[in-house]
Amino acid sequence: LPGENGLVSTPLAVDGVLYFTGKFGNVTAVDVLSGKMIWRHDPGAIAAAGDRLRVMWGTNRGAAFWKGKVFVGTADGRLVALDANTGEQVWSTMTVDPRTPLYITGAPRVFNDKVIIGNGGAEVGAVRGYVTAYDTATGKQVWRFYIVPGNPADGFENDAMAMAAKTWTGEWWKYGGGGTVWNAITYDPEFNLIYLGTGNGAPWNQKIRSPGGGDNLFLCAIVALDADTGEYRWHYQTNPGETWDFNSAMDIVLAEIEVGEKPLKVILHAPKNGFFYIINRENGELLSAKPFAKVTWATHIDMKTGRPVEVPGARYPAGEVTMWPGPFGAHNWHPMSFNPKTGLVYIPYHDLAGYYNDTKIRPAEWRHEGFNFNVGVADFQDDIPADAGTSGLMGWNPLTQNAAWKVANPGMWNAGTMTTAGNLVFQGRADGKFLAYRADNGDKLWTFDTKLGISAPPITYQIGDTQYVSLLVGWGGGIAMAGGSLGAQHGWVYGRHPRRLLTFALDGEAKLPDTLPPQYVTPMDPPAFVIDEQRAIAGGNLYGKHCAWCHGSGAVAAGGTPDLRASRMFLDLGALEQVVLNGALHANGMPKFPSLKSDDLISLQHYVRKKARKALLAEN
């Protein structure tokens, strides 16, 4: 798949054709039996984004299909309907205000001739999250639901927003509030409800956005809406008054299980905060909640109130705290899966601490500059060590709320799972291995080396009498972008390894072409370059706001973008000005930064050279 980078999409299989998305919302259709491309649609998101490109990763988690149309959300915020046979555009609508830093990375969902889409951006500006449902035939808006309340002086859109406003303090609307729905949306045909997994606050730090505390509805919650009208029905909030980026944007799985010897229709949910929730999907009642990974921010969930019992100091009242999990979560967007036959849920889990520090921030004076990473706590100036976290795959029993089995995974960013009726569970890993396990006990049955880190989940489908498994291979997502050494350890240097769509069958005999083994960056360190410490400190502050989001924590790229420590361009101030200030590489996805000056670039040079020299000294 030439031209692609971080592939995180879940493909769709429809009538012998695979539809999947790539960077910035490209869509490709491939014939399953021949492997030949039928069409490819580029929505032109890079050009349409303009200067907003600087807050966009470019990853896209998938498309939707309905009555001969394929729907995709583009990075710049459009929802586009394509003819499934030709890839030609049928209609397009802008779902966000282009003056804001809102963008789309998530897949739309379709139901009852409607298509719904959310957005992201709560880390990079004063944004107010919402979802919008559109008519699949015309693209006209049917309804919209905001996740957090706006300015009370403007009136509230509905009773739900008036209720939510009572849980906020201060002038929260000036900070946006957050609550973007960037991933989890599930339609329930039995109750005709839409369930939303809502995002974190904007900024993360509650001391800033809601200084008097409060639950801050509907952040970090599951919100149920009437699918026809978008009217509020119920909610359950996993993290009242969140202040850690513990969003609930992880997938929402519908199941029927026995709770107290009574079959109930439930939601299974494993959000970032490390607790596994079972929720009555008809009314939002909490039925069970237990930790599935290392959790130190709370002791348990109080079943009478449904609220977490937080440990003293978790909200960093003294200015800093280290706790588990951190902002990458105990489970991120990588899908988990449920097998009704085994009764187990297969969760790709993480154990990675978070460090929160706001000692250099004055909440009353904090303002978001907009269009850069700024969350009200310390940013990504420092590297994340390769051994900072661990991860694994577990078969979780929701009835007993414990792990039936676990297997360790390499690193800390492994892909989502898929389970089958044949007692199998599949998962791709950060080291490029694609594995099948026994679903009931976790025994490893099969391994295939894809030659590149896997971040996307597999799917399975049948054509004729043959069952197929398909998977996109293309290292991408949060750790591949901002993960520093934690992601770089796998050796997927930017631009070195081809991105691919792989399809498997029991009688498959195809072989992968020769592919480079893992590669590692060697930083450059011109001896004549004299590092100015004050310049390096200033450059570190700029890097954390503008560069770490894509080029990696501590200037260590994890594979999603070039490593600036090894970039010759970064040694040439003139070339750097052309790229960063004037947008010479904008068409390739490298944005320009009009707010920066030449003097800022000099400071960035000193910071990057300091990090390069430190890395070389450590190697020697």
C-alpha positions as CSV (number, residue, x, y, z in Angstrom):
1,L,0.0,0.0,0.0
2,P,2.4,2.7,-1.2
3,G,2.0,6.1,0.3
4,E,0.3,4.8,3.5
5,N,1.8,5.0,7.0
6,G,0.1,4.2,10.3
7,L,-2.7,1.7,9.4
8,V,-5.2,1.3,12.3
9,S,-8.4,0.6,10.3
10,T,-10.8,-2.2,10.8
11,P,-11.6,-3.4,7.2
12,L,-15.2,-4.1,6.1
13,A,-15.9,-7.2,4.0
14,V,-19.0,-6.8,1.7
15,D,-19.8,-9.2,-1.1
16,G,-16.3,-10.2,-1.8
17,V,-14.8,-6.7,-1.5
18,L,-12.7,-5.3,1.3
19,Y,-13.1,-1.6,2.1
20,F,-10.6,0.1,4.4
21,T,-9.2,3.5,5.3
22,G,-5.7,4.9,5.3
23,K,-4.0,8.1,6.2
24,F,-6.2,11.3,6.6
25,G,-9.3,9.3,5.4
26,N,-8.2,7.7,2.1
27,V,-10.5,4.8,1.2
28,T,-9.4,1.7,-0.8
29,A,-11.5,-1.1,-2.2
30,V,-9.8,-4.5,-2.9
31,D,-11.2,-7.7,-4.5
32,V,-10.7,-10.4,-1.9
33,L,-10.1,-13.3,-4.3
34,S,-7.6,-11.6,-6.6
35,G,-6.1,-9.1,-4.2
36,K,-6.4,-6.4,-6.9
37,M,-7.3,-2.9,-6.1
38,I,-10.8,-1.9,-7.5
39,W,-10.6,1.8,-6.6
40,R,-9.0,4.3,-4.2
41,H,-10.5,7.6,-3.1
42,D,-8.3,10.4,-1.7
43,P,-10.6,13.1,-0.1
44,G,-7.9,15.7,-0.2
45,A,-7.8,16.2,3.5
46,I,-4.2,17.5,3.7
47,A,-5.0,20.4,1.4
48,A,-8.4,21.0,3.0
49,A,-6.9,21.1,6.5
50,G,-4.6,24.0,5.8
51,D,-2.9,25.2,8.9
52,R,-5.1,22.9,11.0
53,L,-2.9,20.0,9.8
54,R,-0.6,20.6,12.7
55,V,-2.9,19.0,15.2
56,M,-3.7,15.9,13.0
57,W,-2.0,12.5,13.2
58,G,-3.6,11.4,9.9
59,T,-4.6,7.9,11.2
60,N,-8.1,6.7,10.6
61,R,-9.9,3.8,12.2
62,G,-12.3,2.8,9.6
63,A,-15.3,3.3,7.3
64,A,-19.0,2.3,7.4
65,F,-21.2,0.6,4.7
66,W,-24.9,1.1,4.0
67,K,-27.1,0.4,1.0
68,G,-24.3,0.7,-1.6
69,K,-22.4,3.6,0.0
70,V,-19.2,3.7,1.9
71,F,-18.9,6.4,4.5
72,V,-15.7,7.9,5.9
73,G,-14.7,10.7,8.2
74,T,-11.8,12.8,7.0
75,A,-9.0,14.2,9.1
76,D,-10.2,17.8,8.4
77,G,-13.6,17.1,9.7
78,R,-15.8,16.1,6.7
79,L,-18.1,13.2,6.4
80,V,-18.0,11.8,2.9
81,A,-20.3,9.2,1.2
82,L,-18.8,7.2,-1.7
83,D,-20.4,5.0,-4.3
84,A,-19.3,1.5,-3.2
85,N,-18.8,0.3,-6.8
86,T,-16.8,3.2,-8.2
87,G,-15.4,5.1,-5.2
88,E,-17.0,8.3,-6.6
89,Q,-18.2,10.9,-4.1
90,V,-22.0,11.0,-3.6
91,W,-22.1,13.7,-1.1
92,S,-19.8,15.5,1.5
93,T,-20.6,17.6,4.5
94,M,-18.4,19.5,6.9
95,T,-19.1,18.2,10.5
96,V,-16.9,20.7,12.4
97,D,-16.2,24.4,12.5
98,P,-13.0,24.8,10.4
99,R,-11.9,27.6,12.7
100,T,-11.5,25.1,15.6
101,P,-8.9,22.3,16.1
102,L,-11.5,19.5,15.9
103,Y,-10.6,16.6,13.6
104,I,-11.8,13.0,12.8
105,T,-9.9,9.8,13.3
106,G,-12.8,7.5,14.2
107,A,-15.1,5.4,12.1
108,P,-18.7,6.5,11.4
109,R,-21.5,4.1,12.3
110,V,-24.7,3.5,10.3
111,F,-28.2,2.5,11.4
112,N,-31.7,3.0,10.2
113,D,-30.7,5.2,7.2
114,K,-28.6,7.4,9.5
115,V,-24.8,7.8,9.8
116,I,-23.3,9.2,13.0
117,I,-19.8,10.7,13.5
118,G,-17.9,12.3,16.4
119,N,-14.6,14.1,16.6
120,G,-11.4,14.6,18.5
121,G,-9.2,17.5,19.6
122,A,-9.5,18.0,23.3
123,E,-5.7,18.0,23.8
124,V,-5.1,20.8,21.3
125,G,-7.6,23.5,21.9
126,A,-10.7,24.8,23.6
127,V,-13.2,22.4,22.1
128,R,-16.7,21.2,23.0
129,G,-17.3,17.6,21.9
130,Y,-20.5,16.4,20.1
131,V,-21.8,13.8,17.8
132,T,-24.0,14.4,14.7
133,A,-26.3,12.0,12.8
134,Y,-26.9,12.6,9.1
135,D,-29.3,11.2,6.5
136,T,-27.4,8.5,4.6
137,A,-29.1,9.4,1.3
138,T,-28.6,13.1,1.3
139,G,-26.0,14.0,4.0
140,K,-28.5,16.4,5.7
141,Q,-28.2,16.7,9.5
142,V,-30.8,14.8,11.4
143,W,-29.8,15.6,15.0
144,R,-26.8,16.6,17.1
145,F,-25.9,16.0,20.7
146,Y,-23.3,17.9,22.7
147,I,-21.3,16.1,25.4
148,V,-20.7,19.0,27.7
149,P,-22.7,22.2,28.3
150,G,-21.8,25.5,26.7
151,N,-22.0,29.1,28.0
152,P,-25.2,29.4,30.1
153,A,-25.7,32.9,28.8
154,D,-26.5,31.4,25.4
155,G,-29.1,29.0,26.7
156,F,-28.9,25.2,26.7
157,E,-29.8,23.0,23.7
158,N,-31.8,20.6,25.9
159,D,-32.6,19.5,29.4
160,A,-29.6,17.2,29.5
161,M,-27.2,20.1,29.0
162,A,-29.0,22.1,31.7
163,M,-28.6,19.1,34.0
164,A,-24.9,18.7,33.1
165,A,-24.2,22.4,33.7
166,K,-25.0,22.0,37.4
167,T,-22.0,19.7,37.6
168,W,-19.5,22.3,36.4
169,T,-17.9,25.3,38.1
170,G,-16.2,28.5,37.1
171,E,-16.2,29.6,33.4
172,W,-15.7,26.1,31.9
173,W,-17.0,27.1,28.5
174,K,-14.0,29.3,27.9
175,Y,-11.9,26.2,28.0
176,G,-14.2,24.2,25.8
177,G,-14.8,21.5,28.3
178,G,-13.8,18.6,26.0
179,G,-15.7,15.3,26.0
180,T,-15.0,14.5,22.3
181,V,-16.4,11.2,21.0
182,W,-13.4,10.1,19.0
183,N,-13.9,6.3,18.9
184,A,-16.6,4.4,20.7
185,I,-20.2,4.5,19.2
186,T,-22.4,1.5,19.4
187,Y,-26.0,1.0,18.1
188,D,-28.4,-1.2,20.0
189,P,-31.3,-2.4,17.8
190,E,-33.1,-4.1,20.7
191,F,-33.6,-0.8,22.6
192,N,-33.1,1.5,19.6
193,L,-30.3,3.3,21.5
194,I,-27.0,4.8,20.6
195,Y,-24.2,4.4,23.2
196,L,-21.4,7.0,23.2
197,G,-18.1,6.5,24.9
198,T,-17.1,10.1,25.8
199,G,-13.7,11.6,26.1
200,N,-11.6,13.5,28.6
201,G,-11.8,17.1,29.7
202,A,-10.3,20.1,27.9
203,P,-7.8,20.6,29.4
204,W,-7.1,17.4,31.3
205,N,-6.5,19.3,34.5
206,Q,-9.8,19.9,36.3
207,K,-8.2,22.6,38.5
208,I,-8.2,24.8,35.4
209,R,-11.5,24.0,33.6
210,S,-13.7,23.5,36.7
211,P,-11.8,25.0,39.7
212,G,-14.6,24.2,42.2
213,G,-14.7,20.6,41.3
214,G,-17.9,18.8,40.2
215,D,-18.6,15.7,38.2
216,N,-18.3,17.6,34.9
217,L,-21.0,15.7,32.9
218,F,-20.8,14.0,30.5
219,L,-17.0,13.6,30.4
220,C,-15.6,10.0,30.6
221,A,-19.0,8.3,30.5
222,I,-21.2,6.1,28.5
223,V,-24.2,8.2,27.3
224,A,-27.3,6.5,25.8
225,L,-29.3,8.4,23.3
226,D,-32.6,7.7,21.4
227,A,-31.3,6.6,18.0
228,D,-34.2,8.4,16.1
229,T,-34.1,11.8,17.8
230,G,-30.7,12.0,19.6
231,E,-32.5,12.7,22.9
232,Y,-30.8,11.8,26.2
233,R,-31.9,8.6,27.9
234,W,-29.3,7.7,30.5
235,H,-25.6,7.9,31.4
236,Y,-23.0,6.1,33.5
237,Q,-19.9,8.1,34.3
238,T,-16.7,6.1,34.9
239,N,-14.6,9.0,36.1
240,P,-16.6,11.9,37.7
241,G,-14.6,15.1,37.5
242,E,-11.8,13.4,35.5
243,T,-8.3,15.0,35.6
244,W,-6.1,12.3,34.1
245,D,-7.2,11.7,30.5
246,F,-9.2,8.7,31.6
247,N,-11.6,8.8,28.8
248,S,-14.3,6.2,28.1
249,A,-13.7,6.2,24.4
250,M,-12.8,2.5,24.4
251,D,-15.2,0.1,22.6
252,I,-18.7,-0.7,24.0
253,V,-19.5,-4.4,23.5
254,L,-23.1,-5.6,23.7
255,A,-23.8,-9.0,25.2
256,E,-26.3,-11.1,27.1
257,I,-24.9,-12.8,30.2
258,E,-26.2,-14.2,33.4
259,V,-26.0,-11.8,36.3
260,G,-27.2,-13.4,39.6
261,E,-28.7,-16.4,37.6
262,K,-30.7,-14.0,35.5
263,P,-29.9,-13.3,31.9
264,L,-29.4,-9.6,31.3
265,K,-28.6,-7.5,28.2
266,V,-25.5,-5.7,29.2
267,I,-22.7,-3.4,28.1
268,L,-19.1,-4.7,28.6
269,H,-16.6,-1.8,28.9
270,A,-12.9,-1.7,29.7
271,P,-11.9,2.0,29.6
272,K,-8.6,3.6,30.3
273,N,-9.0,3.8,34.0
274,G,-8.3,0.1,34.5
275,F,-11.8,-1.1,35.7
276,F,-14.0,-3.6,33.8
277,Y,-17.6,-2.5,33.9
278,I,-20.8,-4.5,33.3
279,I,-23.7,-2.1,32.8
280,N,-27.4,-2.8,32.2
281,R,-27.8,-1.4,28.7
282,E,-31.5,-0.7,29.1
283,N,-31.2,1.7,32.0
284,G,-27.5,2.3,32.7
285,E,-27.5,0.5,36.1
286,L,-24.0,-0.5,37.2
287,L,-23.9,-4.3,37.8
288,S,-20.2,-4.9,38.4
289,A,-16.9,-3.2,38.3
290,K,-13.4,-4.7,39.1
291,P,-9.9,-3.8,38.1
292,F,-8.5,-5.8,35.1
293,A,-5.0,-4.2,35.2
294,K,-2.7,-2.4,37.7
295,V,-4.7,0.4,39.3
296,T,-3.4,2.7,42.1
297,W,-5.5,5.8,41.6
298,A,-8.6,4.2,43.3
299,T,-9.2,1.4,45.7
300,H,-12.5,0.2,44.2
301,I,-15.8,1.2,42.7
302,D,-18.5,1.8,45.3
303,M,-21.4,-0.3,44.1
304,K,-24.0,1.7,46.1
305,T,-23.0,5.0,44.4
306,G,-21.4,3.7,41.3
307,R,-18.4,6.0,41.9
308,P,-14.7,5.3,42.2
309,V,-13.2,5.5,45.7
310,E,-10.1,7.6,44.9
311,V,-6.9,7.3,46.9
312,P,-5.6,10.5,48.7
313,G,-3.3,12.5,46.4
314,A,-4.6,11.0,43.1
315,R,-5.7,14.4,41.9
316,Y,-2.2,15.8,42.4
317,P,-3.2,18.4,45.0
318,A,0.4,19.0,45.9
319,G,1.3,19.4,42.2
320,E,2.5,16.0,41.1
321,V,1.7,12.3,41.3
322,T,2.8,9.0,39.7
323,M,0.1,6.4,39.4
324,W,-1.3,3.5,37.4
325,P,-2.6,3.6,34.8
326,G,-1.5,6.8,33.0
327,P,-2.9,8.7,30.0
328,F,-2.3,5.8,27.6
329,G,-4.6,3.8,29.8
330,A,-4.9,0.2,30.9
331,H,-6.8,-0.4,27.6
332,N,-6.8,2.1,24.7
333,W,-8.8,2.1,21.5
334,H,-7.6,-1.3,20.3
335,P,-10.8,-3.4,20.2
336,M,-11.5,-6.1,22.6
337,S,-13.8,-9.0,21.6
338,F,-16.4,-11.2,23.3
339,N,-16.9,-14.9,22.6
340,P,-20.4,-16.1,23.8
341,K,-19.2,-19.8,23.6
342,T,-16.3,-19.3,26.0
343,G,-17.9,-16.5,27.9
344,L,-14.6,-14.6,27.9
345,V,-13.7,-11.1,26.8
346,Y,-10.3,-10.7,25.1
347,I,-8.6,-7.5,26.2
348,P,-5.3,-6.1,24.9
349,Y,-4.2,-4.5,28.2
350,H,-1.3,-2.3,29.3
351,D,0.5,-1.6,32.6
352,L,2.1,1.8,32.2
353,A,2.3,4.5,34.9
354,G,1.3,8.1,34.4
355,Y,3.2,11.1,35.8
356,Y,1.1,14.3,36.3
357,N,2.8,17.5,37.2
358,D,1.2,21.0,37.3
359,T,3.7,22.7,39.6
360,K,4.7,25.2,36.9
361,I,1.1,26.0,36.1
362,R,-1.1,28.7,37.7
363,P,-4.6,27.5,37.0
364,A,-6.2,30.9,37.3
365,E,-3.9,32.3,34.7
366,W,-3.7,29.3,32.3
367,R,-5.0,29.9,28.8
368,H,-5.0,27.6,25.8
369,E,-3.0,29.0,22.9
370,G,-4.9,26.7,20.5
371,F,-3.6,24.3,17.8
372,N,-0.9,22.9,20.0
373,F,-0.6,20.2,22.6
374,N,-1.5,21.7,26.0
375,V,-3.4,19.8,28.6
376,G,-2.6,21.6,31.8
377,V,0.1,19.2,33.1
378,A,3.7,18.5,32.1
379,D,4.1,17.5,28.4
380,F,6.3,15.1,26.5
381,Q,9.7,16.8,26.6
382,D,11.3,13.7,28.2
383,D,11.6,10.3,26.6
384,I,9.5,7.4,27.6
385,P,12.0,4.5,28.4
386,A,11.6,1.3,26.5
387,D,11.0,-0.6,29.7
388,A,8.5,1.9,31.1
389,G,5.5,-0.4,30.6
390,T,4.4,-3.9,29.9
391,S,1.4,-5.4,28.2
392,G,-0.4,-8.6,27.4
393,L,-3.5,-10.3,26.1
394,M,-6.0,-11.7,28.6
395,G,-9.1,-13.8,28.5
396,W,-11.3,-12.0,31.0
397,N,-14.3,-13.7,32.7
398,P,-17.0,-11.0,33.2
399,L,-19.1,-13.2,35.5
400,T,-16.3,-13.8,38.0
401,Q,-14.5,-10.5,37.1
402,N,-11.0,-12.1,36.9
403,A,-8.6,-13.3,34.2
404,A,-9.1,-16.9,33.0
405,W,-5.7,-16.6,31.3
406,K,-3.0,-14.2,30.3
407,V,-0.1,-14.1,27.8
408,A,2.6,-11.5,27.8
409,N,3.1,-9.2,24.8
410,P,6.2,-7.3,23.7
411,G,6.4,-3.6,24.4
412,M,3.2,-1.6,25.2
413,W,1.2,-1.1,22.0
414,N,-0.4,-4.2,20.7
415,A,-3.4,-4.5,18.4
416,G,-7.0,-5.3,19.0
417,T,-8.5,-8.8,19.1
418,M,-10.9,-10.9,17.1
419,T,-12.5,-14.2,18.3
420,T,-14.3,-16.9,16.3
421,A,-16.8,-19.7,16.9
422,G,-14.0,-22.1,16.3
423,N,-12.5,-21.4,19.7
424,L,-9.8,-19.1,18.4
425,V,-8.7,-15.6,19.3
426,F,-6.4,-13.6,16.9
427,Q,-4.1,-10.6,17.7
428,G,-1.4,-8.7,16.0
429,R,1.6,-7.5,18.0
430,A,4.0,-4.5,18.1
431,D,6.9,-6.8,17.0
432,G,5.0,-7.7,13.8
433,K,3.9,-11.2,14.8
434,F,0.3,-12.2,14.1
435,L,-0.9,-15.0,16.4
436,A,-3.9,-17.3,17.0
437,Y,-4.6,-18.7,20.4
438,R,-7.1,-21.1,21.9
439,A,-9.9,-18.9,23.1
440,D,-10.7,-21.0,26.1
441,N,-7.2,-21.3,27.6
442,G,-4.8,-19.0,25.7
443,D,-2.6,-21.7,24.3
444,K,-0.6,-20.4,21.3
445,L,-1.5,-22.3,18.1
446,W,-0.1,-20.3,15.2
447,T,2.3,-17.4,14.4
448,F,3.0,-15.5,11.3
449,D,5.7,-12.8,10.9
450,T,4.2,-9.8,9.0
451,K,7.6,-8.0,9.0
452,L,6.1,-4.8,10.6
453,G,4.4,-3.7,13.8
454,I,0.7,-4.3,13.8
455,S,-1.8,-1.8,15.2
456,A,-5.0,-2.7,13.4
457,P,-7.4,-5.5,14.4
458,P,-8.1,-8.5,12.1
459,I,-11.5,-9.4,10.7
460,T,-13.0,-12.8,9.5
461,Y,-15.6,-13.5,6.9
462,Q,-16.7,-16.2,4.5
463,I,-16.9,-16.3,0.6
464,G,-18.4,-19.6,-0.6
465,D,-17.1,-22.4,1.6
466,T,-13.9,-20.6,2.5
467,Q,-13.3,-18.6,5.7
468,Y,-10.8,-15.7,5.4
469,V,-8.9,-13.5,7.9
470,S,-7.7,-10.1,6.8
471,L,-5.5,-7.6,8.5
472,L,-3.9,-4.3,7.8
473,V,-0.2,-4.1,8.7
474,G,1.2,-0.6,9.3
475,W,2.6,0.5,12.7
476,G,0.5,3.5,13.9
477,G,-1.4,5.3,16.6
478,G,-0.4,7.0,19.9
479,I,2.8,5.0,20.8
480,A,3.9,5.0,17.2
481,M,3.7,8.8,17.2
482,A,4.4,10.1,20.7
483,G,5.8,7.0,22.4
484,G,9.5,7.7,22.4
485,S,11.8,4.8,23.1
486,L,8.8,2.8,24.3
487,G,7.6,2.6,20.7
488,A,11.0,2.9,19.0
489,Q,12.4,-0.3,20.6
490,H,10.6,-2.4,17.9
491,G,12.7,-1.0,15.1
492,W,10.0,0.3,12.7
493,V,11.8,3.4,11.5
494,Y,9.7,5.8,9.5
495,G,9.6,5.0,5.7
496,R,11.7,1.8,5.8
497,H,9.0,-0.9,5.8
498,P,6.1,-1.4,3.4
499,R,2.5,-1.2,4.6
500,R,0.3,-4.1,3.5
501,L,-3.1,-5.7,3.5
502,L,-2.7,-9.4,4.3
503,T,-5.4,-12.0,3.8
504,F,-5.2,-15.6,5.1
505,A,-7.0,-18.9,4.5
506,L,-6.3,-22.4,5.6
507,D,-5.0,-23.3,2.1
508,G,-3.1,-20.1,1.6
509,E,0.3,-20.5,0.0
510,A,1.4,-16.9,-0.7
511,K,4.8,-15.7,0.6
512,L,5.7,-12.2,1.7
513,P,8.3,-10.4,-0.5
514,D,11.7,-9.8,1.1
515,T,11.4,-7.1,3.7
516,L,14.0,-5.3,5.8
517,P,14.5,-6.5,9.3
518,P,13.9,-4.0,12.2
519,Q,15.9,-0.8,11.8
520,Y,17.2,1.6,14.4
521,V,18.0,5.3,14.2
522,T,21.6,6.6,14.7
523,P,21.3,10.3,15.9
524,M,23.6,12.8,14.3
525,D,26.0,14.9,16.4
526,P,28.2,17.4,14.6
527,P,31.1,18.1,16.9
528,A,31.2,21.8,16.0
529,F,27.7,22.4,17.3
530,V,27.9,24.0,20.7
531,I,24.8,23.5,22.8
532,D,23.4,26.5,24.6
533,E,21.6,25.2,27.7
534,Q,19.2,28.1,28.0
535,R,18.3,27.6,24.3
536,A,17.8,23.9,24.8
537,I,15.4,24.6,27.7
538,A,13.4,27.0,25.6
539,G,13.5,24.5,22.7
540,G,12.2,21.8,25.0
541,N,9.2,23.8,25.9
542,L,8.5,24.5,22.3
543,Y,9.0,20.9,21.4
544,G,6.5,19.7,24.0
545,K,3.8,22.0,22.6
546,H,4.4,21.7,18.9
547,C,6.5,18.7,18.0
548,A,6.2,15.8,20.5
549,W,2.6,15.1,19.4
550,C,4.1,13.6,16.2
551,H,7.9,13.3,16.4
552,G,8.0,11.5,19.8
553,S,8.6,12.1,23.4
554,G,12.1,13.4,24.2
555,A,12.7,13.8,20.4
556,V,12.8,10.0,20.0
557,A,10.6,9.1,17.1
558,A,8.7,5.8,17.5
559,G,8.2,5.2,13.7
560,G,5.2,7.3,12.8
561,T,7.4,10.2,11.6
562,P,11.0,11.0,10.9
563,D,13.4,11.1,13.9
564,L,14.6,14.7,14.1
565,R,17.8,13.7,15.9
566,A,18.9,11.9,12.6
567,S,17.6,14.6,10.2
568,R,20.1,16.5,8.1
569,M,17.4,19.1,7.5
570,F,17.3,19.9,11.2
571,L,20.9,21.0,11.0
572,D,20.2,23.6,8.3
573,L,18.3,26.6,9.6
574,G,17.3,27.8,6.1
575,A,15.9,24.4,5.2
576,L,14.1,24.2,8.6
577,E,12.5,27.6,7.9
578,Q,11.2,26.5,4.6
579,V,9.6,23.4,6.0
580,V,8.4,24.6,9.4
581,L,7.6,28.2,8.7
582,N,6.7,28.1,5.0
583,G,5.2,24.7,4.6
584,A,7.5,23.3,2.0
585,L,6.4,19.7,2.8
586,H,2.8,20.4,3.5
587,A,1.6,18.2,0.7
588,N,3.4,15.3,2.3
589,G,1.6,15.8,5.6
590,M,4.1,18.0,7.4
591,P,2.3,21.1,8.5
592,K,3.6,24.6,8.8
593,F,3.7,26.5,12.1
594,P,3.0,30.2,11.4
595,S,3.1,31.0,15.1
596,L,6.8,30.1,15.3
597,K,9.7,32.4,14.5
598,S,13.3,31.7,13.2
599,D,14.6,32.3,16.8
600,D,12.2,29.5,18.0
601,L,13.7,27.2,15.4
602,I,17.2,27.9,16.7
603,S,16.0,26.9,20.2
604,L,14.5,23.7,18.8
605,Q,17.8,22.9,17.1
606,H,19.6,23.2,20.5
607,Y,17.1,21.0,22.2
608,V,17.2,18.3,19.5
609,R,21.0,18.4,19.4
610,K,21.1,18.0,23.2
611,K,18.9,14.9,23.0
612,A,20.9,13.5,20.1
613,R,24.2,13.9,22.0
614,K,22.7,12.4,25.2
615,A,21.5,9.3,23.2
616,L,25.0,8.8,21.6
617,L,26.7,9.1,25.0
618,A,24.3,6.5,26.4
619,E,25.1,4.1,23.5
620,N,28.8,4.5,24.0
